[in-house]
Amino acid sequence: MKILTKIPNTVSQDYATEQFNMCLYPLPGNVLSEVTRNLLPGLTVCLFSGGHRLPFVSKYIEPKMFSHTKVTWQPQTIFVDPSNTDLLFYSLKKIAATNILILNTNIFIQYRAWQQISKDLDVYKKYTSRVIASLPIERFDFNRLKYTAQDITALLGGVLIDNTVIICR
């Protein structure tokens, strides 16, 4: 089969910025307050959460594919391909943070089942003392006929604030 057109391997800065902003869900102030309240003293890493919108003094790991967007990145932002888990976990191990934050990001949630999200949080827990994740309740998969939002929140071991499950492990 002959390929008639070549697909460009780069995208415009405007398009990349728009796509990145679509990956981030709004972060209510009550949720941000609860996350801040649960932080342990020490270094914090914000993982794929849109560091440009967060008030934390921390290191930020953002998706490499969005490094050229029009976003004003925080000074200590590291860019890693989210699918390269070896490099991601190596970076987390080298940073040796006390807290890992995953806040309202589609890059982590990806409308996966709540059981898979729980397993993934356990993997991140190996690299830190505390993992805090905030997940909009309508953005991950669970049987809404069988479970209520409060049931899923309890199964994940979190609290429900403004339709956002906050998990602290």
C-alpha atoms as an extended CHARMM CRD file, in Angstrom:
* protein
*
       169  EXT
         1         1  MET       CA              0.0000000000        0.0000000000        0.0000000000  PROA      1               0.0000000000
         2         2  LYS       CA              1.3100000000        3.4250000000       -0.9290000000  PROA      2               0.0000000000
         3         3  ILE       CA              1.1570000000        6.2330000000        1.6130000000  PROA      3               0.0000000000
         4         4  LEU       CA             -0.1360000000        9.3170000000       -0.1540000000  PROA      4               0.0000000000
         5         5  THR       CA              0.5100000000       11.9070000000        2.5140000000  PROA      5               0.0000000000
         6         6  LYS       CA              3.0530000000       12.1700000000        5.2400000000  PROA      6               0.0000000000
         7         7  ILE       CA              1.7360000000       12.8790000000        8.7200000000  PROA      7               0.0000000000
         8         8  PRO       CA              3.7900000000       15.6220000000       10.3880000000  PROA      8               0.0000000000
         9         9  ASN       CA              5.5370000000       14.5690000000       13.5640000000  PROA      9               0.0000000000
        10        10  THR       CA              5.1440000000       17.9620000000       15.2130000000  PROA      10              0.0000000000
        11        11  VAL       CA              2.0720000000       19.8930000000       16.2490000000  PROA      11              0.0000000000
        12        12  SER       CA              1.6190000000       23.6100000000       16.7020000000  PROA      12              0.0000000000
        13        13  GLN       CA              2.2080000000       25.1890000000       20.0670000000  PROA      13              0.0000000000
        14        14  ASP       CA             -1.4220000000       26.3510000000       20.2480000000  PROA      14              0.0000000000
        15        15  TYR       CA             -2.7520000000       22.8600000000       19.5410000000  PROA      15              0.0000000000
        16        16  ALA       CA             -0.4410000000       21.2710000000       22.1230000000  PROA      16              0.0000000000
        17        17  THR       CA             -1.5110000000       23.8450000000       24.7440000000  PROA      17              0.0000000000
        18        18  GLU       CA             -5.1820000000       23.1710000000       24.0260000000  PROA      18              0.0000000000
        19        19  GLN       CA             -4.6800000000       19.4020000000       24.2800000000  PROA      19              0.0000000000
        20        20  PHE       CA             -2.7620000000       19.7390000000       27.5470000000  PROA      20              0.0000000000
        21        21  ASN       CA             -5.4470000000       21.9110000000       29.1260000000  PROA      21              0.0000000000
        22        22  MET       CA             -8.0740000000       19.3430000000       28.1140000000  PROA      22              0.0000000000
        23        23  CYS       CA             -6.1810000000       16.7100000000       30.1600000000  PROA      23              0.0000000000
        24        24  LEU       CA             -6.6860000000       18.6760000000       33.3710000000  PROA      24              0.0000000000
        25        25  TYR       CA             -9.9390000000       18.6730000000       35.2970000000  PROA      25              0.0000000000
        26        26  PRO       CA            -10.8890000000       21.6720000000       37.4530000000  PROA      26              0.0000000000
        27        27  LEU       CA             -9.4560000000       21.5580000000       40.9520000000  PROA      27              0.0000000000
        28        28  PRO       CA            -11.8920000000       23.0280000000       43.5230000000  PROA      28              0.0000000000
        29        29  GLY       CA            -10.4560000000       25.0820000000       46.3720000000  PROA      29              0.0000000000
        30        30  ASN       CA            -11.8940000000       22.7000000000       49.0040000000  PROA      30              0.0000000000
        31        31  VAL       CA            -10.0370000000       19.8070000000       47.3630000000  PROA      31              0.0000000000
        32        32  LEU       CA             -6.7890000000       21.7610000000       47.2430000000  PROA      32              0.0000000000
        33        33  SER       CA             -7.1750000000       22.6240000000       50.9570000000  PROA      33              0.0000000000
        34        34  GLU       CA             -7.7310000000       18.9560000000       51.8690000000  PROA      34              0.0000000000
        35        35  VAL       CA             -4.6790000000       17.8980000000       49.8300000000  PROA      35              0.0000000000
        36        36  THR       CA             -2.5400000000       20.5640000000       51.5190000000  PROA      36              0.0000000000
        37        37  ARG       CA             -3.7710000000       19.4640000000       54.9560000000  PROA      37              0.0000000000
        38        38  ASN       CA             -2.6210000000       15.8660000000       54.2730000000  PROA      38              0.0000000000
        39        39  LEU       CA              0.9010000000       16.6800000000       53.0680000000  PROA      39              0.0000000000
        40        40  LEU       CA              3.8050000000       15.3720000000       55.1060000000  PROA      40              0.0000000000
        41        41  PRO       CA              6.7460000000       17.7390000000       55.7300000000  PROA      41              0.0000000000
        42        42  GLY       CA              9.4290000000       17.3130000000       53.0940000000  PROA      42              0.0000000000
        43        43  LEU       CA              9.8440000000       17.3040000000       49.3450000000  PROA      43              0.0000000000
        44        44  THR       CA              6.7260000000       16.9820000000       47.1900000000  PROA      44              0.0000000000
        45        45  VAL       CA              6.4250000000       15.8440000000       43.5700000000  PROA      45              0.0000000000
        46        46  CYS       CA              3.3560000000       16.7700000000       41.5290000000  PROA      46              0.0000000000
        47        47  LEU       CA              2.8370000000       14.1350000000       38.8530000000  PROA      47              0.0000000000
        48        48  PHE       CA              1.1810000000       15.0650000000       35.5180000000  PROA      48              0.0000000000
        49        49  SER       CA             -1.1330000000       17.4980000000       37.3270000000  PROA      49              0.0000000000
        50        50  GLY       CA             -0.5550000000       20.7820000000       35.5170000000  PROA      50              0.0000000000
        51        51  GLY       CA              2.0230000000       22.3760000000       37.7670000000  PROA      51              0.0000000000
        52        52  HSD       CA              1.3550000000       25.8050000000       36.2900000000  PROA      52              0.0000000000
        53        53  ARG       CA             -1.9640000000       25.8830000000       38.1980000000  PROA      53              0.0000000000
        54        54  LEU       CA             -0.7450000000       24.5770000000       41.5680000000  PROA      54              0.0000000000
        55        55  PRO       CA              0.5570000000       26.6200000000       44.5340000000  PROA      55              0.0000000000
        56        56  PHE       CA              2.9620000000       24.0060000000       45.9090000000  PROA      56              0.0000000000
        57        57  VAL       CA              6.7010000000       24.5160000000       46.2680000000  PROA      57              0.0000000000
        58        58  SER       CA              7.7370000000       21.2030000000       44.7820000000  PROA      58              0.0000000000
        59        59  LYS       CA              9.2050000000       19.3930000000       41.8310000000  PROA      59              0.0000000000
        60        60  TYR       CA              6.8470000000       18.8620000000       38.9420000000  PROA      60              0.0000000000
        61        61  ILE       CA              6.8580000000       15.9750000000       36.4820000000  PROA      61              0.0000000000
        62        62  GLU       CA              4.8360000000       16.7630000000       33.3750000000  PROA      62              0.0000000000
        63        63  PRO       CA              4.2290000000       14.8940000000       30.1010000000  PROA      63              0.0000000000
        64        64  LYS       CA              7.1190000000       15.2980000000       27.6790000000  PROA      64              0.0000000000
        65        65  MET       CA              4.7560000000       15.6680000000       24.7250000000  PROA      65              0.0000000000
        66        66  PHE       CA              3.5230000000       18.9730000000       26.1630000000  PROA      66              0.0000000000
        67        67  SER       CA              6.9060000000       20.5330000000       26.9430000000  PROA      67              0.0000000000
        68        68  HSD       CA              6.6210000000       23.0330000000       24.0770000000  PROA      68              0.0000000000
        69        69  THR       CA              3.1900000000       24.4230000000       25.0050000000  PROA      69              0.0000000000
        70        70  LYS       CA              2.4870000000       28.0610000000       25.8720000000  PROA      70              0.0000000000
        71        71  VAL       CA              2.1490000000       27.1220000000       29.5390000000  PROA      71              0.0000000000
        72        72  THR       CA              4.4160000000       28.9110000000       32.0120000000  PROA      72              0.0000000000
        73        73  TRP       CA              6.0340000000       25.9550000000       33.7450000000  PROA      73              0.0000000000
        74        74  GLN       CA              7.2260000000       25.9770000000       37.3400000000  PROA      74              0.0000000000
        75        75  PRO       CA             11.0340000000       26.3360000000       37.7200000000  PROA      75              0.0000000000
        76        76  GLN       CA             11.7280000000       22.7120000000       38.7040000000  PROA      76              0.0000000000
        77        77  THR       CA              9.6330000000       20.9700000000       36.0460000000  PROA      77              0.0000000000
        78        78  ILE       CA             10.9050000000       17.6870000000       34.6210000000  PROA      78              0.0000000000
        79        79  PHE       CA              9.3970000000       16.3280000000       31.4080000000  PROA      79              0.0000000000
        80        80  VAL       CA              8.8900000000       12.5600000000       31.1260000000  PROA      80              0.0000000000
        81        81  ASP       CA              6.9210000000       10.4590000000       28.6620000000  PROA      81              0.0000000000
        82        82  PRO       CA              4.0300000000        8.9940000000       30.7430000000  PROA      82              0.0000000000
        83        83  SER       CA              4.2390000000        5.6890000000       28.8760000000  PROA      83              0.0000000000
        84        84  ASN       CA              7.9160000000        5.2640000000       29.7690000000  PROA      84              0.0000000000
        85        85  THR       CA              7.2910000000        3.8330000000       33.2270000000  PROA      85              0.0000000000
        86        86  ASP       CA             10.9320000000        2.7880000000       33.6810000000  PROA      86              0.0000000000
        87        87  LEU       CA             12.1150000000        6.3950000000       33.3410000000  PROA      87              0.0000000000
        88        88  LEU       CA              9.1950000000        7.6930000000       35.3900000000  PROA      88              0.0000000000
        89        89  PHE       CA              9.8690000000        5.3480000000       38.3080000000  PROA      89              0.0000000000
        90        90  TYR       CA             13.6280000000        5.9510000000       38.0300000000  PROA      90              0.0000000000
        91        91  SER       CA             12.9570000000        9.7090000000       38.2820000000  PROA      91              0.0000000000
        92        92  LEU       CA             10.7130000000        9.2250000000       41.3140000000  PROA      92              0.0000000000
        93        93  LYS       CA             13.3390000000        7.0410000000       42.9760000000  PROA      93              0.0000000000
        94        94  LYS       CA             16.1160000000        9.5930000000       42.3440000000  PROA      94              0.0000000000
        95        95  ILE       CA             14.0020000000       12.5160000000       43.5890000000  PROA      95              0.0000000000
        96        96  ALA       CA             13.1100000000       10.5830000000       46.7710000000  PROA      96              0.0000000000
        97        97  ALA       CA             10.1360000000       12.7790000000       47.6210000000  PROA      97              0.0000000000
        98        98  THR       CA              8.1060000000       12.4920000000       50.7990000000  PROA      98              0.0000000000
        99        99  ASN       CA              4.8250000000       13.1780000000       48.9400000000  PROA      99              0.0000000000
       100       100  ILE       CA              3.6060000000       12.3560000000       45.4470000000  PROA      100             0.0000000000
       101       101  LEU       CA              0.5500000000       14.3110000000       44.2990000000  PROA      101             0.0000000000
       102       102  ILE       CA             -1.6860000000       13.2480000000       41.4140000000  PROA      102             0.0000000000
       103       103  LEU       CA             -4.3460000000       15.9150000000       41.1100000000  PROA      103             0.0000000000
       104       104  ASN       CA             -7.3380000000       15.7940000000       38.7380000000  PROA      104             0.0000000000
       105       105  THR       CA             -5.4360000000       14.6840000000       35.6470000000  PROA      105             0.0000000000
       106       106  ASN       CA             -6.7450000000       12.5790000000       32.7960000000  PROA      106             0.0000000000
       107       107  ILE       CA             -3.2250000000       11.3440000000       32.0900000000  PROA      107             0.0000000000
       108       108  PHE       CA             -3.4250000000        9.2730000000       35.2720000000  PROA      108             0.0000000000
       109       109  ILE       CA             -7.1520000000        8.5110000000       35.4270000000  PROA      109             0.0000000000
       110       110  GLN       CA             -7.8560000000        7.6280000000       31.7570000000  PROA      110             0.0000000000
       111       111  TYR       CA            -11.3650000000        6.4350000000       32.7210000000  PROA      111             0.0000000000
       112       112  ARG       CA             -9.9270000000        3.2480000000       34.2240000000  PROA      112             0.0000000000
       113       113  ALA       CA            -11.6710000000        0.9800000000       36.7120000000  PROA      113             0.0000000000
       114       114  TRP       CA            -11.4230000000        1.9840000000       40.3640000000  PROA      114             0.0000000000
       115       115  GLN       CA             -9.6270000000       -1.2970000000       41.1630000000  PROA      115             0.0000000000
       116       116  GLN       CA             -6.8610000000       -0.5060000000       38.6450000000  PROA      116             0.0000000000
       117       117  ILE       CA             -6.4860000000        3.0270000000       39.9980000000  PROA      117             0.0000000000
       118       118  SER       CA             -6.0850000000        1.5640000000       43.4930000000  PROA      118             0.0000000000
       119       119  LYS       CA             -3.3860000000       -0.8570000000       42.2740000000  PROA      119             0.0000000000
       120       120  ASP       CA             -1.5310000000        1.9490000000       40.4760000000  PROA      120             0.0000000000
       121       121  LEU       CA             -1.5310000000        4.1010000000       43.6070000000  PROA      121             0.0000000000
       122       122  ASP       CA              0.0000000000        1.1740000000       45.4990000000  PROA      122             0.0000000000
       123       123  VAL       CA              2.8190000000        1.0720000000       42.9220000000  PROA      123             0.0000000000
       124       124  TYR       CA              3.5370000000        4.7930000000       43.4280000000  PROA      124             0.0000000000
       125       125  LYS       CA              3.5120000000        4.2400000000       47.1870000000  PROA      125             0.0000000000
       126       126  LYS       CA              6.7340000000        2.2120000000       46.8100000000  PROA      126             0.0000000000
       127       127  TYR       CA              8.5810000000        5.4350000000       45.9090000000  PROA      127             0.0000000000
       128       128  THR       CA              7.3910000000        7.7270000000       48.6930000000  PROA      128             0.0000000000
       129       129  SER       CA              5.9880000000        8.0100000000       52.1960000000  PROA      129             0.0000000000
       130       130  ARG       CA              2.6430000000        9.4230000000       51.0550000000  PROA      130             0.0000000000
       131       131  VAL       CA              0.6520000000        9.3890000000       47.8260000000  PROA      131             0.0000000000
       132       132  ILE       CA             -2.2440000000       11.7990000000       47.5510000000  PROA      132             0.0000000000
       133       133  ALA       CA             -4.5570000000       11.5660000000       44.5650000000  PROA      133             0.0000000000
       134       134  SER       CA             -7.6580000000       13.5500000000       43.7450000000  PROA      134             0.0000000000
       135       135  LEU       CA             -9.9830000000       12.0160000000       41.1860000000  PROA      135             0.0000000000
       136       136  PRO       CA            -13.2510000000       13.4710000000       39.8930000000  PROA      136             0.0000000000
       137       137  ILE       CA            -15.8700000000       10.8070000000       40.7130000000  PROA      137             0.0000000000
       138       138  GLU       CA            -17.4090000000       10.9720000000       37.2250000000  PROA      138             0.0000000000
       139       139  ARG       CA            -14.0680000000       10.3900000000       35.4740000000  PROA      139             0.0000000000
       140       140  PHE       CA            -13.2970000000        6.8020000000       36.4300000000  PROA      140             0.0000000000
       141       141  ASP       CA            -15.1350000000        3.5740000000       35.8150000000  PROA      141             0.0000000000
       142       142  PHE       CA            -17.3550000000        1.8480000000       38.3630000000  PROA      142             0.0000000000
       143       143  ASN       CA            -20.7700000000        0.2070000000       38.2550000000  PROA      143             0.0000000000
       144       144  ARG       CA            -23.0520000000        3.1200000000       39.0770000000  PROA      144             0.0000000000
       145       145  LEU       CA            -26.0470000000        0.7940000000       39.4700000000  PROA      145             0.0000000000
       146       146  LYS       CA            -24.2860000000       -1.2470000000       42.1380000000  PROA      146             0.0000000000
       147       147  TYR       CA            -22.1810000000        1.3890000000       43.9480000000  PROA      147             0.0000000000
       148       148  THR       CA            -22.7920000000        4.9420000000       45.0720000000  PROA      148             0.0000000000
       149       149  ALA       CA            -20.0710000000        7.5880000000       45.0500000000  PROA      149             0.0000000000
       150       150  GLN       CA            -19.7670000000        7.1200000000       48.8230000000  PROA      150             0.0000000000
       151       151  ASP       CA            -19.3160000000        3.3320000000       48.3870000000  PROA      151             0.0000000000
       152       152  ILE       CA            -16.4690000000        3.8030000000       45.9030000000  PROA      152             0.0000000000
       153       153  THR       CA            -14.8930000000        6.4610000000       48.0960000000  PROA      153             0.0000000000
       154       154  ALA       CA            -14.9340000000        4.0360000000       51.0350000000  PROA      154             0.0000000000
       155       155  LEU       CA            -13.5160000000        1.1900000000       48.9080000000  PROA      155             0.0000000000
       156       156  LEU       CA            -10.6700000000        3.4520000000       47.7700000000  PROA      156             0.0000000000
       157       157  GLY       CA            -10.0650000000        4.6050000000       51.3360000000  PROA      157             0.0000000000
       158       158  GLY       CA            -10.6710000000        8.2590000000       50.5920000000  PROA      158             0.0000000000
       159       159  VAL       CA            -12.9510000000       11.1820000000       51.2720000000  PROA      159             0.0000000000
       160       160  LEU       CA            -15.4690000000       12.7460000000       48.8910000000  PROA      160             0.0000000000
       161       161  ILE       CA            -15.3400000000       16.5400000000       48.5550000000  PROA      161             0.0000000000
       162       162  ASP       CA            -17.0750000000       18.4580000000       45.7440000000  PROA      162             0.0000000000
       163       163  ASN       CA            -17.5370000000       15.2770000000       43.6370000000  PROA      163             0.0000000000
       164       164  THR       CA            -13.8120000000       14.5710000000       43.9330000000  PROA      164             0.0000000000
       165       165  VAL       CA            -12.4030000000       11.5140000000       45.6860000000  PROA      165             0.0000000000
       166       166  ILE       CA             -9.2660000000       12.3510000000       47.6500000000  PROA      166             0.0000000000
       167       167  ILE       CA             -7.1420000000        9.3000000000       48.4230000000  PROA      167             0.0000000000
       168       168  CYS       CA             -4.2880000000        9.5330000000       50.8880000000  PROA      168             0.0000000000
       169       169  ARG       CA             -2.0050000000        6.5150000000       51.2810000000  PROA      169             0.0000000000
